Amino acid sequence: MTIVVLGASENPNRYSYLASARLQQYKFQAVNVGLHPGLCAGLPIQTDFSVIKAVDTITIYVSPAHQAYWEKFIYSLNPKRLIFNPGTENPKLAQQAMQKGIEVVEGCTLVMLSAGTF
């Protein structure tokens, strides 16, 4: 199952970095996406978004103020689920996603993985 970590960071103290590492630990195929190339939890941060295919879930680590930039990209992947991690909640984007048939979850990817509810 392919999981996009939107807002991936090279900083090991950022939650996006921890989520990418934990997803890999749980044997999910993590795809890190961001504006700047680099490595996040040992995987490249993709800046060429055309290479990403067959996405199940997008876990969001981008603040609501910057999410408008990503909307077309999010919908182009046709994900089954969006996870708004704490601090990324966006009622407008969530409503639009639900209207498109995308499951919307407000939760923490790290907690969901630990609790077995991912």
N, C-alpha and C positions, 0 to 999 in steps of 0.2 A: 504494500500500500504506500503510495507516494504522498508525503506531507510537505507542503511548502511552508518554510519558516520565513514569513514576510517581515523584513526589517532586521535581517541577520547582521550580527556584529562580530568583529574580530576580538572584542573585549571579553575575556573569560568571566568577567563579573556581571555581564549583562544577561538578562533572562532569556533573550533569544539564543545566545550562545549555549546556555545551560539546557534549553529546550532541544536544540539540535543534538547535543551530546546525548541527552536522555532518550530522544527518539531513536537514535542509532543503537543505544544500549538495549532498547526494547525491540530491536530488529525491524524498525520502520525505515523506509527509504526517505531520508530527509533531503530536501532540496532547499539550500539557503539562497535567499533572494535579497538583494539590496541595491543601493545606488552606486556603491564603490566596491571594486574587486578586492579580494583578500581570501582568508581562510577563516572559517567559523567551525569550531569543533572538528577540525581535520578535513572538512569538506570545503570546496570553493564556494565563494559567494557569487551567484550567477548575476550578471548584469545584462546578458543577452537572453532576454525573456522568451525568445522564439523557440528555444531548445527545450522548454518545459512542456511535458505532455502527460496525459492520464493522471490528473491530480484528484485525490480523494478529499483531502482537507487542506485548508489554508489556516495556519495559526498566526494571528496578527500581533506584531510587536511594533506597530507604527502608531503614533499618537493620532487622535481624531483630526487634528489640525492639518495633518499631512496625508490623510487617507484619500482625499479626492484625486490626487495624482495617480493612485494605484487602482481606482475603480475599474477602468477599462481592462486593465491587466487581470484583475481578480475575475471579472466575468468572462474574459477570453479563455480562462482555464476550465470553465464550467465545473467548479468543484461541487462536491456533494455537501460539504460542510465548511462553515467559517467559525473559527474560535476567536472571540474577542477576549484577549487576556486582560487582567486588571489594568485599568488606565487607558485601554484602547476602545472602550465601549463607544458605539456610535449608533444611536437610534435610527437615524436616516439611512445609513448604509445597511443596517440590519433589516430594516423594513423592506428596502429595495431587494435585498438578497432573498428574503422570504417570499416576496412576490414572484421571484424567478425560480422558486422551488428549492432553494438552497437552505439546508438546515443551519440555524444560527444558534451558537452556544456562547453564553457569557460565562467564562470559567478560566481556570488556570491550567494550561497544558501540563505543567510539571505536577500539579496536584492530581489531575486526572490520570496521568500515567502511574503515579504512585498508588492511587486508589483502585486501579484496574478499571476505570470508567472511561478510558480514552476510546 
